[in-house]
Amino acid sequence: MSNILKVTTPINNYENTANRPNVSQQTEDINIKNPVDPQRVVRPDGRTDANSEQDRQISYESNFGNFVQSLRDVPRLREIMTKMIFGGMANLVEAGIGKGTADEIANLFQMLEMNPEELNAFLKSQMSGANRLQGALFDMLRQVMDEATSVELKAGVLDFLKKYNDMSSGKHILQNIQTNLKEIDMYMFRNNREELKQLVSKLLPYGFENNEKNVQLLKEEIIPYLGKYISETRDLGTIRDLISLLALNTSRYENGSLDRVTHAFQRLQDFPLFNQKFEGITADVLREMLENVDYDRAAGKMDWTDSLLKVLQANVRGEAGVENREAFMNVMKSILVNESVYMPVMHVMLPVILDGVPMFSEIWVDPDEESGNPGSTERGIKLLIKFDLKDVGFFDMMLYYENGKMDMLIHYPEELNSFESDIRSNIRGIMTKNHLELEYLAVEQGKESIPVSAAFPKIFERRNSVNVTA
């Protein structure tokens, strides 16, 4: 098989190897580390220069390291979600669950019932929501980034993207600020609590026109008041961490003002290449366009996602029993991985009940994959699709598409071994019906799930990622 699908050797200690102890973990070293030698001067941590070789093996914690650690739990998302969906969450929910949460679960499952036509619309909406930076504007910005030779121009584009990201998330950031203030309120003395509530009551509802006033209130009154409270009470516990988080969210909220976004766009017009791509589009034209965007709709926000989050939040609080709390927390962590600035590919999940059959699917997409064809200057689209059908089994599909041509690798469950020829012929029929040339097709029984790290090694290489938080 050609390597056009670019499935590489999975990275050690990730995904399917995440729960396997390595040799060093299996064999405990009982020798004393760094014995004290009264005849020598050693470092405060008990190490000398002789330990330098050992020191280089230590993996110090970092933001990217935390991201990679979170990715190890992504395969568990399918395990947990299929258990929830296939069992109607009955096996994860105690009989004594609150009526409100039980109603939310019933409402969620009703939303997930659909036919093939509805699934098509559901999939399009999910894929649309997985990439906020889409449309003609961002297609042209990508062209500028590809052709730009100026470091200043590239930095300007990234600065614009950061501000746009904060602006499009403004409603969510303001909600986070209000949540931060409610949590801070819980850790304050009663008298101070009342004073804080009076200040918070001055915050205006979300809107471009209210951004500046809210930022001014937060920076000049609320945050200084909290700083004074910490200084007087010397409370250096949880409340200080919450205030730091409030300050971070306030900074993002301010950074996402419409004025700052349009000003960042205006600065880009000093570059000839940018003007060539955006001829006729002024900062005022952009401002008018941004004012008329429904950002919830643009982000693919759907009722079912709100319902799922309510169910997860309730059960993270322990309403489905303490023993099930960790399972729901793992689902939330897996979902949040998609929001990481290090994630260079799109990842969506599709929990559905298709014509009465429960199914959970995950789709990983790299829309800008380097071509696997020797000598080609084109870029293709690579997809990894995983889906689990109740009473049928688990499927893995790897696809690479370029200029109307498709390469495909399919792993099917052992129970369908006698239907392999039917799978082949039906796949070819689907490709022909959709006017796609199938250059390569491999259909085989799946022994193990294809690791995401093998399909998309760039995830672990910190390439093609835009830091939208700095």
C-alpha positions in Angstrom: 0.0 0.0 0.0 1.3 3.5 -0.8 1.7 5.8 2.2 -0.7 8.4 0.7 -2.9 8.0 3.8 0.2 8.8 5.9 -0.5 6.4 8.7 2.7 6.5 10.7 3.9 4.6 13.7 2.0 5.8 16.8 3.8 7.8 19.3 4.8 5.9 22.4 2.7 6.3 25.6 -0.3 8.0 23.8 -3.8 6.7 23.2 -3.8 2.9 23.1 -0.6 2.8 25.1 -1.8 5.3 27.6 -2.9 2.8 30.2 0.0 0.5 29.8 2.8 0.9 32.4 6.2 1.1 30.9 9.2 -0.9 32.1 10.4 1.8 34.5 6.9 1.9 36.1 6.7 -1.9 36.4 10.1 -2.3 38.2 10.5 -0.1 41.3 14.0 1.1 41.9 14.6 0.6 45.7 18.0 2.3 45.7 18.2 5.5 47.7 18.1 8.6 45.4 20.6 11.3 46.1 22.1 10.1 49.4 23.4 12.9 51.7 27.2 13.2 51.7 28.3 15.4 54.6 31.7 15.9 52.9 30.3 17.5 49.8 28.3 20.6 49.0 25.2 19.7 47.1 22.3 21.6 45.6 19.2 22.4 47.7 17.3 19.5 46.0 20.1 17.1 46.9 21.4 16.7 43.3 25.0 17.3 42.2 26.4 17.6 38.7 26.7 13.9 38.6 22.9 13.8 38.2 22.9 15.9 35.1 22.3 12.9 32.8 19.3 11.8 34.9 18.0 15.4 34.9 17.8 15.5 31.1 15.3 12.7 31.2 12.8 14.6 33.3 9.9 16.0 31.4 8.9 19.2 33.0 5.3 20.3 32.9 4.2 22.7 30.2 1.1 23.9 28.5 1.8 21.7 25.5 2.6 18.8 27.8 -0.8 19.2 29.5 -2.4 19.2 26.1 -0.7 16.0 25.1 -1.7 14.4 28.4 -5.3 15.4 27.7 -5.2 13.7 24.3 -4.4 10.4 26.0 -7.9 10.4 27.3 -9.6 11.1 24.0 -10.0 7.4 23.1 -11.9 6.9 26.3 -14.5 9.4 25.0 -15.9 6.7 22.6 -15.9 4.1 25.4 -17.9 6.4 27.8 -20.2 7.9 25.2 -21.2 4.6 23.6 -22.0 3.3 27.1 -24.2 6.3 27.7 -25.9 6.3 24.4 -26.3 2.5 23.9 -27.7 2.2 27.4 -29.7 5.4 27.3 -27.6 6.5 30.3 -29.6 4.1 32.4 -26.5 2.3 33.5 -24.8 5.5 34.6 -27.8 7.1 36.4 -29.0 6.2 39.8 -32.7 5.8 40.5 -32.6 8.8 42.9 -31.5 11.3 40.3 -33.2 14.7 40.4 -36.3 15.1 38.2 -34.7 18.1 36.4 -31.7 16.1 35.3 -33.8 13.2 34.3 -35.9 15.5 32.1 -32.7 16.9 30.5 -31.5 13.4 29.7 -34.9 12.5 28.1 -34.9 15.8 26.2 -31.3 15.1 24.9 -32.1 11.7 23.6 -35.2 13.0 21.8 -33.0 15.5 20.0 -30.6 12.8 18.9 -33.2 10.8 17.1 -32.9 11.4 13.4 -33.2 9.9 9.9 -30.4 9.9 7.2 -31.5 13.3 5.8 -31.5 14.9 9.2 -28.1 13.3 10.0 -26.7 15.0 6.9 -27.8 18.5 8.1 -26.5 17.6 11.6 -23.1 16.7 10.3 -22.8 19.9 8.2 -23.7 22.0 11.3 -21.1 20.2 13.5 -18.4 20.6 10.9 -19.2 24.2 10.5 -19.1 24.8 14.2 -15.7 23.0 14.5 -14.0 25.8 12.5 -14.9 29.3 13.6 -12.4 30.9 11.2 -14.2 30.0 8.0 -15.7 31.8 5.0 -14.3 34.1 2.3 -12.6 36.5 4.7 -10.5 33.8 6.3 -9.8 32.0 3.1 -8.1 35.2 1.8 -6.3 35.6 5.1 -4.9 32.1 4.7 -3.7 33.0 1.2 -2.0 36.1 2.7 -0.2 33.9 5.3 0.9 31.4 2.6 2.3 34.1 0.3 3.6 36.6 2.9 7.4 36.9 3.2 7.2 39.7 5.8 7.3 38.7 9.4 5.5 41.9 10.3 2.6 41.0 8.0 2.2 37.5 9.4 2.3 38.9 12.9 -0.4 41.4 12.0 -2.6 38.7 10.6 -2.2 36.6 13.8 -2.9 39.7 15.9 -6.2 40.3 14.0 -7.1 36.6 14.4 -6.6 36.8 18.2 -8.8 39.8 18.5 -11.5 38.4 16.2 -11.5 35.2 18.3 -12.0 37.1 21.5 -14.6 39.3 19.9 -16.6 36.3 18.5 -16.4 34.7 22.0 -17.4 38.0 23.7 -20.8 36.7 25.0 -19.2 33.6 26.4 -16.3 35.5 28.0 -18.7 37.9 29.7 -20.7 34.9 31.0 -17.3 33.6 32.4 -16.6 36.9 34.1 -20.1 36.8 35.8 -19.4 33.2 36.9 -16.0 34.2 38.2 -17.6 37.0 40.3 -20.3 34.7 41.7 -17.6 32.2 42.8 -15.5 35.0 44.3 -18.6 36.2 46.2 -18.8 32.8 48.0 -15.3 33.2 49.5 -15.8 36.8 50.9 -17.0 38.1 54.2 -20.7 39.1 54.3 -20.1 42.9 54.4 -17.7 42.8 51.5 -19.9 40.5 49.6 -22.7 43.1 49.6 -20.4 45.8 48.3 -19.2 43.5 45.5 -22.8 42.7 44.5 -23.5 46.4 44.2 -20.6 46.8 41.8 -21.5 43.7 39.8 -25.1 44.9 39.3 -23.7 47.8 37.2 -22.5 45.4 34.5 -24.5 45.8 31.3 -25.8 43.0 29.1 -23.6 41.7 26.3 -23.4 43.9 23.2 -20.7 45.7 21.2 -22.0 49.0 22.5 -21.5 47.9 26.1 -18.0 46.4 25.8 -16.1 49.6 26.7 -18.4 50.5 29.7 -18.1 47.0 31.1 -14.3 46.9 30.7 -14.0 50.3 32.4 -16.2 49.1 35.4 -14.1 45.9 35.7 -10.7 47.6 35.5 -11.4 50.7 37.5 -13.8 49.5 40.2 -14.4 45.8 40.5 -10.8 44.4 40.2 -9.2 47.2 42.3 -11.9 46.6 45.0 -11.0 42.9 45.0 -7.3 43.7 45.2 -7.9 45.9 48.2 -9.9 43.1 49.8 -7.0 40.7 49.4 -4.6 43.3 50.8 -6.7 43.9 53.9 -7.7 40.3 54.6 -4.4 38.7 53.4 -6.5 35.9 51.9 -4.1 34.1 49.6 -6.3 31.0 49.1 -8.7 30.1 46.3 -10.1 33.6 46.0 -6.8 34.9 44.8 -6.7 32.3 42.0 -10.3 33.3 41.0 -9.4 37.0 40.9 -6.4 36.1 38.6 -8.8 34.2 36.3 -11.2 37.2 36.4 -8.3 39.5 35.3 -7.5 37.1 32.4 -11.1 37.0 31.2 -11.3 40.8 31.5 -8.2 41.1 29.3 -9.7 38.9 26.7 -13.0 40.8 26.9 -11.2 44.1 26.3 -9.1 42.6 23.5 -12.2 41.5 21.7 -13.8 45.0 21.4 -15.1 45.8 17.9 -12.9 48.9 17.7 -9.7 46.8 18.4 -10.6 44.3 15.7 -11.2 46.9 13.0 -8.1 48.8 14.1 -6.0 45.6 13.7 -7.6 45.1 10.2 -6.8 48.8 9.3 -3.1 48.3 10.2 -2.9 45.4 7.8 -3.8 47.7 4.9 -0.3 49.2 5.1 1.0 46.0 3.3 0.6 45.9 -0.5 0.0 42.1 -0.5 -2.8 42.5 1.9 -4.4 45.3 -0.1 -4.1 43.1 -3.2 -6.2 40.4 -1.6 -8.7 42.7 0.1 -9.1 45.4 -2.5 -12.2 47.5 -1.8 -12.7 46.2 1.7 -12.1 49.0 4.2 -12.1 48.9 8.0 -15.6 50.5 7.9 -16.9 47.9 5.5 -15.5 45.1 7.8 -17.0 46.8 10.9 -20.5 46.9 9.3 -20.1 43.2 8.3 -19.0 42.1 11.8 -21.9 44.0 13.4 -24.4 41.9 11.5 -22.9 38.4 12.2 -24.8 36.0 14.4 -21.8 34.5 16.2 -23.8 31.8 18.0 -25.1 30.6 14.6 -21.7 31.0 13.0 -20.2 28.8 15.7 -22.7 26.1 14.9 -24.4 26.4 18.2 -27.3 23.9 18.6 -29.9 23.1 21.2 -28.5 19.6 21.6 -25.1 20.9 22.7 -26.7 23.0 25.4 -28.7 20.1 26.5 -25.6 17.8 26.6 -23.7 20.4 28.6 -26.5 20.7 31.1 -26.5 16.9 31.6 -22.7 16.8 31.9 -22.7 19.7 34.4 -25.4 18.1 36.6 -23.6 14.8 36.7 -20.1 16.3 37.3 -21.8 17.7 40.4 -22.5 14.1 41.4 -26.3 13.9 40.6 -25.7 10.6 38.9 -23.8 9.2 41.8 -20.3 9.9 43.0 -19.1 6.7 41.3 -20.1 8.0 37.9 -18.7 11.6 38.3 -15.3 10.7 36.9 -16.9 9.3 33.7 -18.7 12.6 33.0 -15.6 14.6 33.9 -13.6 12.6 31.3 -16.2 13.5 28.6 -16.0 17.2 29.4 -12.2 17.1 29.4 -12.2 15.3 26.0 -14.6 17.9 24.6 -12.4 20.8 25.9 -9.3 19.4 24.1 -10.8 20.7 20.9 -10.5 24.3 22.2 -6.7 24.0 22.7 -4.6 26.4 20.7 -2.3 23.4 19.9 -5.1 21.5 18.1 -4.2 21.8 14.3 -7.1 19.6 13.0 -10.8 19.7 13.3 -12.5 17.1 15.6 -16.2 16.7 16.0 -18.4 14.0 17.7 -21.7 12.8 16.5 -23.9 11.0 19.1 -27.1 10.1 17.2 -29.9 7.6 17.2 -30.2 6.8 13.5 -33.6 5.3 12.5 -33.7 3.8 16.0 -30.1 2.5 16.1 -27.8 4.3 18.6 -24.5 5.3 17.1 -21.5 7.3 18.3 -19.0 8.7 15.8 -15.9 10.9 15.8 -14.5 12.6 12.8 -11.0 14.1 12.6 -10.3 16.3 9.6 -7.1 18.0 8.3 -8.4 20.3 5.5 -4.8 21.3 4.5 -2.9 18.1 4.4 0.3 18.0 2.4 -0.1 15.9 -0.7 0.9 12.3 -0.6 1.4 12.3 -4.4 5.0 12.6 -5.5 5.6 15.9 -7.4 2.2 17.3 -6.6 2.0 20.9 -5.4 -1.6 20.5 -4.3 -2.8 20.0 -0.8 -5.5 17.5 0.1 -8.0 16.6 2.8 -7.3 13.8 5.2 -10.1 12.3 7.4 -10.1 9.8 10.2 -13.7 8.6 10.9 -14.6 6.3 13.8 -18.1 5.1 14.5 -19.6 2.5 16.7 -23.1 1.1 15.9 -25.0 -0.7 18.6 -25.3 -4.5 17.8 -23.1 -4.0 14.7 -19.6 -3.0 15.9 -16.8 -0.5 15.6 -15.5 0.9 12.3 -12.3 2.8 11.4 -12.0 4.8 8.2 -9.0 6.7 6.9 -9.5 8.8 3.7 -7.3 11.1 1.6 -9.0 13.3 -1.0 -7.3 15.4 -3.7 -8.6 16.8 -6.9 -11.6 14.4 -7.2 -9.5 11.3 -6.3 -9.9 9.3 -3.1 -7.7 6.8 -1.2 -9.5 4.8 1.5 -8.7 2.4 4.2 -11.6 0.7 6.1 -11.4 -1.5 9.2 -14.6 -3.4 9.9 -15.7 -5.4 13.0 -14.9 -9.1 13.1 -18.7 -10.0 13.0 -18.8 -8.7 9.4 -16.0 -10.8 8.1 -18.2 -12.7 5.7 -19.5 -9.4 4.2 -16.1 -8.0 3.1 -16.8 -8.3 -0.6 -20.2 -6.6 -0.2 -18.5 -3.7 1.7 -16.0 -3.3 -1.1 -18.6 -3.2 -3.9 -20.9 -0.9 -1.9 -18.0 1.6 -1.2 -17.1 1.6 -4.9 -20.8 2.2 -5.8 -21.0 5.2 -3.4 -17.8 6.7 -4.9 -19.1 6.4 -8.4 -22.5 7.8 -7.5 -20.7 10.9 -6.1 -18.4 11.2 -9.1 -15.2 10.4 -7.1 -12.4 8.4 -8.6 -11.3 5.7 -6.1 -7.6 5.2 -6.7 -7.0 3.0 -3.7 -9.2 0.9 -1.5 -8.2 -1.3 1.4 -10.9 -3.2 3.3 -9.8 -5.4 6.2 -10.9 -6.7 9.6 -9.9 -4.2 12.3 -7.7 -5.8 15.0 -7.0 -2.5 16.8 -8.3 1.1 16.5 -6.2 3.4 14.3 -4.5 5.8 16.8 -5.1 9.5 16.2 -1.3 10.1 16.7 -0.6 7.8 13.8 -3.1 9.4 11.5 -2.2 13.0 12.3 1.4 13.2 13.7 1.3 17.0 13.3 -0.9 17.1 16.4 2.1 16.2 18.5 4.6 18.4 16.6 3.1 21.8 17.5 2.8 22.7 13.8 0.1 24.8 12.1 -1.3 26.0 15.4 -2.3 29.6 16.1 -2.1 30.8 19.7 -5.3 32.8 20.1 -4.9 33.4 23.8 -1.7 35.4 24.1 
